[in-house]
């Protein structure tokens, strides 16, 4: 099909990810003639790989609790969440034959553990509602006339020639910059900026950290039930309890990801950033020392290695011996005075200097984006261009792990689609009069 064969369109959506599919489907539900443009060969490519292919699609926490997980202006999302929230998403998917399940932390996944099932269901739903999806359609620019959206210029894979598509309304839902191989290469930010919107600084978020030291012997080790604390210029900024993983370049894992937004901002500002791992958060220093003394008294013939193996995962034994300046074969009795104090300190605060972070190809989401001051939260409409709407990761909104980022995309997409359809309908009625 050629984009203009059945035009003119009432609503054109740019980007067939979670926000774009919900926007297009909702607009079509309300009777609008909708064209959904996707520059890749298949819709929802990023959704298909999210959550390591499992797709943590939303979270069952109440609205107010979800808002606490979002930055920088969570209140902006109240109307979008009220229009379409977690129960609505689950009902939509179940209507398409995709059952869901709730796991630890109120996180929601497809029962099949397959992100592809979610993506295919949303594509099928949008198509069933009447949305025309056009893959391999790369938008070059938006057409704005007298402050109003008038159309866009598209280049298709087959023709390789630019074609103008007219529509009454446009919804930008092209995603951010994370995972660029899926098509998220900043097109939407470029379109928004070219039409007068402010773009807040773009930064990777929910991303691994580069550290010094790296602790090569522990690479691949995942620690559970540890506490990770962030220090900026020597001052404690935040703590997260959960998992931490040693990597070839530093640290990853859920706790690391949740702190990464603050880390990226601090590093960009040239500040000194450190993190400390509390490997024994359930024990205060006095109880931990008492346990250590019991082990030493009960096993007087133990080596340092044997003692440390009773306290730590095996890959960390060599790491701790190196930090203590002791051989694993050394008698544990050498852990006296300052050495014992040093060991207790390492167990409670294993310190790392943060020297960098993963790039866009690793970041789960994009922090920064289209300024919320330029968007009406009641409709997702641009305050700069009449007939233009913005949804999803393009917006200057991001959240912690747990399904919150996808819910932002689904909710803002739904509200944008609803608003654009009503705008297109009212415009048509006005023209008819």
C-alpha positions in Angstrom: 0.0 0.0 0.0 1.1 3.6 -0.6 0.5 6.1 2.2 -1.7 8.3 0.2 -3.9 5.7 -1.4 -6.8 6.1 1.1 -6.1 9.6 2.3 -6.6 12.2 3.5 -6.0 10.8 7.0 -7.6 12.2 10.2 -4.8 11.1 12.5 -1.2 10.0 11.6 0.9 8.4 14.3 4.7 8.4 13.9 6.3 5.3 15.7 4.7 1.9 16.2 6.0 1.2 19.7 3.9 0.9 22.9 2.8 4.6 22.9 2.2 4.7 19.1 0.1 1.5 19.0 -2.1 2.6 21.9 -2.5 6.1 20.4 -3.4 4.7 17.0 -5.7 2.1 18.3 -7.6 4.5 20.6 -8.0 7.1 17.9 -9.4 4.4 15.6 -11.7 3.2 18.3 -13.3 6.7 18.3 -13.9 6.5 14.6 -10.8 8.3 13.2 -9.1 7.2 10.0 -5.6 6.4 11.3 -2.3 5.8 9.6 0.5 4.4 11.8 4.0 5.0 10.3 7.0 2.8 11.4 10.4 3.2 9.9 11.5 -0.4 10.9 10.3 -3.5 9.2 8.1 -4.6 12.2 6.1 -2.7 14.8 7.1 -2.7 18.5 10.7 -3.9 18.1 11.9 -2.5 21.4 8.8 -3.9 23.2 9.7 -7.4 21.9 13.1 -7.4 23.7 12.2 -5.5 26.8 12.6 -7.2 30.2 15.0 -9.6 28.6 12.2 -10.8 26.4 9.7 -11.1 29.2 8.1 -7.6 29.1 7.4 -6.2 32.5 4.4 -4.4 31.0 3.0 -2.5 34.1 2.8 -2.5 37.9 -0.2 -3.1 40.0 0.6 -0.4 42.6 -2.0 2.3 43.0 -1.7 5.5 41.0 -0.2 7.5 43.8 2.4 4.9 44.5 3.4 4.7 40.8 3.8 8.5 40.7 6.4 8.2 43.4 8.6 6.1 41.0 8.6 8.7 38.3 10.6 11.8 37.7 11.0 14.8 37.2 7.3 15.9 37.3 5.1 12.9 38.1 2.0 15.1 38.6 2.0 15.6 34.8 0.7 12.1 34.4 -2.4 12.2 36.6 -4.8 12.7 33.7 -3.1 10.1 31.5 -3.2 7.5 34.3 -6.8 8.3 35.0 -7.7 7.8 31.3 -5.8 4.5 31.0 -4.1 2.6 33.8 -2.8 -0.8 34.7 -6.2 -2.6 35.0 -7.2 -1.1 31.6 -4.1 -2.5 30.0 -4.6 -5.9 31.5 -8.2 -6.0 30.3 -7.1 -4.9 26.8 -4.5 -7.7 26.6 -6.8 -10.3 28.0 -9.4 -9.3 25.4 -6.7 -10.2 22.8 -6.0 -13.6 24.4 -2.9 -12.6 26.4 -3.2 -13.6 30.1 -1.0 -11.9 32.6 0.6 -12.6 36.0 1.8 -10.5 38.9 5.2 -11.2 40.4 7.3 -9.8 43.2 7.1 -6.0 43.6 3.6 -6.0 41.9 5.3 -6.3 38.5 3.0 -7.6 35.7 4.2 -9.9 33.0 2.5 -11.9 30.2 1.7 -15.4 31.6 3.7 -16.9 28.8 6.8 -14.8 29.7 7.0 -13.8 26.1 7.2 -10.1 25.2 6.4 -11.1 21.6 2.9 -12.1 22.7 2.2 -8.6 24.1 3.6 -6.9 21.0 1.6 -9.1 18.6 -1.5 -8.6 20.6 -1.3 -4.8 20.5 -0.6 -4.9 16.8 -3.6 -7.1 16.2 -5.8 -5.0 18.4 -4.8 -1.8 16.5 -5.3 -3.4 13.2 -8.7 -4.8 14.2 -9.7 -1.3 15.2 -9.0 -0.2 11.7 -5.5 1.3 12.0 -3.4 1.1 8.8 0.2 0.2 9.7 2.8 1.1 7.2 6.4 -0.3 7.9 9.6 0.9 6.3 8.1 4.5 6.3 10.7 7.0 7.4 9.4 10.5 8.3 11.8 13.2 7.1 10.0 16.3 8.5 6.7 17.7 9.7 4.8 20.3 7.7 3.6 23.2 9.8 1.6 26.0 8.3 0.6 29.1 10.3 1.3 27.3 13.6 -0.9 24.3 12.6 0.1 20.7 11.7 -0.6 20.2 8.0 1.2 16.9 7.1 4.5 15.2 6.9 7.1 14.1 4.4 7.7 10.3 4.3 10.2 8.2 2.4 9.3 4.6 1.8 11.7 1.7 1.3 10.3 0.7 -2.0 10.0 4.0 -3.8 12.9 5.8 -2.0 11.2 9.0 -3.0 9.7 11.6 -0.6 5.9 11.7 -0.5 3.7 14.2 1.3 1.0 12.8 3.6 -1.8 15.1 4.7 -3.6 14.6 8.0 -5.6 16.7 10.5 -3.6 15.6 13.5 -0.2 14.0 14.2 1.0 12.1 17.2 4.8 11.8 17.7 5.6 8.5 19.5 9.0 7.7 18.2 10.7 6.7 21.5 13.9 8.0 23.0 17.5 7.2 22.3 17.9 3.9 24.2 18.4 0.7 22.1 19.0 2.6 18.8 19.1 -0.7 16.9 15.3 -1.0 17.4 14.8 2.3 15.7 15.0 4.7 18.6 17.5 7.2 17.1 16.1 10.6 18.2 13.9 11.4 15.2 11.1 12.6 17.4 13.3 14.9 19.4 14.5 16.4 16.1 11.0 16.9 14.8 9.9 18.5 18.1 12.8 20.8 18.3 12.4 21.9 14.7 8.8 22.9 15.5 9.7 25.0 18.5 9.7 22.6 21.4 12.3 22.7 24.1 14.3 19.5 24.5 15.6 18.9 28.1 19.1 17.3 28.2 19.0 13.7 27.0 20.8 11.1 29.2 20.9 7.3 29.5 18.9 6.0 32.4 18.5 2.6 34.0 22.0 1.7 32.9 25.0 -0.1 34.3 27.9 1.7 36.0 31.7 1.7 35.3 33.7 1.5 38.5 37.2 1.5 39.9 38.1 -1.1 41.0 36.4 -3.7 38.8 37.2 -6.9 40.8 37.7 -9.2 37.9 37.5 -12.3 40.0 33.9 -11.6 40.9 32.7 -10.9 37.3 29.3 -12.5 36.7 28.5 -12.8 40.4 25.0 -11.6 41.4 24.4 -10.6 45.0 20.9 -10.6 46.4 19.6 -8.8 49.5 22.4 -6.3 49.6 22.2 -2.5 50.1 23.8 -0.1 47.6 24.4 3.5 48.7 25.2 6.4 46.4 27.7 9.1 47.5 28.2 12.4 45.6 31.0 14.6 46.6 31.3 12.6 49.8 27.6 13.1 50.8 25.1 10.3 51.0 22.4 10.7 48.4 20.3 7.6 48.2 20.2 3.9 49.0 18.7 0.9 47.3 18.1 -2.6 48.6 18.1 -5.6 46.3 20.4 -7.1 43.7 23.8 -6.1 42.5 25.9 -7.8 39.8 29.7 -7.6 39.2 30.4 -7.1 35.5 33.5 -6.7 33.3 33.3 -3.0 33.7 31.8 -2.4 37.1 28.3 -3.0 38.5 24.8 -3.7 37.2 21.6 -5.2 38.6 18.3 -3.8 39.8 19.7 -1.7 42.6 22.4 -0.2 40.4 19.8 0.7 37.7 17.6 2.5 40.1 20.5 4.7 41.2 21.9 5.3 37.8 19.8 8.4 36.9 21.4 10.3 39.8 24.8 8.9 38.9 24.6 10.0 35.2 23.5 13.5 36.2 26.3 13.8 38.8 29.0 12.6 36.4 27.8 15.0 33.7 28.2 17.8 36.2 31.8 16.8 37.0 31.1 15.6 40.5 32.8 12.8 42.4 30.6 9.8 42.5 31.0 6.6 44.7 28.9 3.7 45.6 29.2 1.4 48.6 27.9 -2.2 48.9 26.7 -3.3 52.3 27.0 -7.1 52.0 25.4 -7.7 55.5 22.6 -5.2 55.7 20.7 -7.4 58.2 23.5 -7.2 60.8 24.6 -4.0 62.5 28.4 -3.6 63.1 28.3 -5.0 66.6 26.3 -8.1 65.7 28.5 -8.7 62.6 31.7 -8.5 64.8 30.1 -10.9 67.3 29.4 -13.4 64.5 33.0 -13.0 63.2 34.4 -13.7 66.7 32.2 -16.8 67.1 33.5 -18.2 63.9 37.1 -17.6 64.9 36.6 -19.2 68.3 34.7 -22.2 66.9 37.3 -22.9 64.2 40.8 -21.9 65.5 42.5 -23.8 62.7 40.7 -22.0 59.8 42.6 -20.1 57.2 41.5 -16.7 56.1 40.0 -18.2 52.9 37.9 -20.7 55.0 36.7 -17.9 57.3 35.8 -15.6 54.4 33.9 -18.5 52.6 31.7 -18.7 55.7 30.8 -15.1 55.3 30.9 -14.5 51.5 30.2 -16.0 48.1 33.3 -17.8 46.9 34.2 -15.3 44.1 34.6 -12.6 46.7 37.0 -14.5 48.8 40.0 -13.6 46.7 38.7 -10.0 46.4 38.6 -9.6 50.1 42.0 -11.2 50.7 43.5 -8.8 48.2 41.9 -5.8 49.9 43.1 -7.1 53.3 46.6 -7.8 52.0 46.4 -11.5 53.2 46.7 -14.8 51.5 43.7 -17.1 51.5 46.1 -19.7 53.0 47.1 -17.4 55.9 45.8 -18.4 59.4 42.5 -16.7 60.2 44.1 -15.8 63.6 45.9 -13.0 61.7 42.6 -11.2 61.6 43.2 -9.2 64.7 43.1 -5.6 65.6 43.2 -3.3 62.6 42.8 -6.2 60.1 39.6 -7.4 61.8 38.3 -3.8 61.8 39.2 -3.5 58.1 37.3 -6.7 57.3 34.2 -5.5 59.1 34.4 -2.2 57.2 34.6 -4.0 53.9 31.6 -6.2 54.7 29.5 -3.1 55.5 31.0 -0.7 53.0 32.7 -2.2 49.9 33.6 1.0 48.1 33.7 1.8 44.4 34.5 5.0 42.5 32.1 5.4 39.6 34.0 6.5 36.5 31.3 6.2 33.8 28.2 4.4 32.7 26.8 2.4 29.8 25.7 4.1 26.6 22.5 4.3 24.7 22.9 0.8 23.3 22.5 -0.5 26.9 20.3 2.1 28.6 16.7 0.8 29.3 15.1 4.3 29.0 15.9 7.9 28.1 16.0 10.6 30.7 15.2 14.1 29.4 13.1 14.9 26.3 10.4 17.2 25.2 9.8 19.7 27.9 6.6 19.1 29.8 6.0 22.9 29.8 5.3 22.6 26.0 2.7 19.8 26.4 -0.8 20.0 27.8 -1.1 17.1 30.4 -4.9 17.0 29.9 -4.6 16.0 26.2 -0.9 15.4 25.4 -1.3 18.2 22.8 1.6 20.5 21.9 1.3 24.1 23.2 3.5 25.1 20.2 1.7 23.5 17.2 -2.0 23.0 16.9 -2.9 19.5 15.9 0.4 18.0 17.2 0.6 15.6 20.1 3.5 13.9 21.9 3.5 10.6 23.8 5.8 8.0 25.4 9.5 8.1 25.9 9.8 11.3 23.9 8.5 13.2 26.9 10.8 14.4 29.7 9.5 11.6 32.0 11.3 8.4 33.1 10.8 6.0 36.0 12.5 3.3 38.0 12.4 -0.4 37.0 9.2 -2.2 37.7 6.9 -1.7 34.7 6.4 2.1 35.3 8.1 3.3 32.1 5.9 1.1 29.8 2.8 2.3 31.7 3.8 5.9 31.0 4.0 5.0 27.3 0.7 3.1 27.2 -1.2 5.8 29.2 0.2 8.9 27.3 -0.3 7.1 24.0 -4.0 6.3 24.8 -4.7 9.9 25.9 -3.0 11.4 22.9 -5.0 9.1 20.6 -8.2 10.0 22.3 -7.5 13.7 22.1 -6.3 13.7 18.5 -9.4 11.8 17.4 -11.7 14.2 19.1 -9.7 17.2 17.7 -9.9 15.7 14.1 -13.6 15.1 14.5 -14.3 18.6 15.7 -12.2 20.1 12.9 -14.2 18.1 10.3 -17.5 19.2 11.8 -16.3 22.8 11.8 -15.2 22.5 8.1 -18.6 21.0 7.3 -20.4 23.9 8.8 
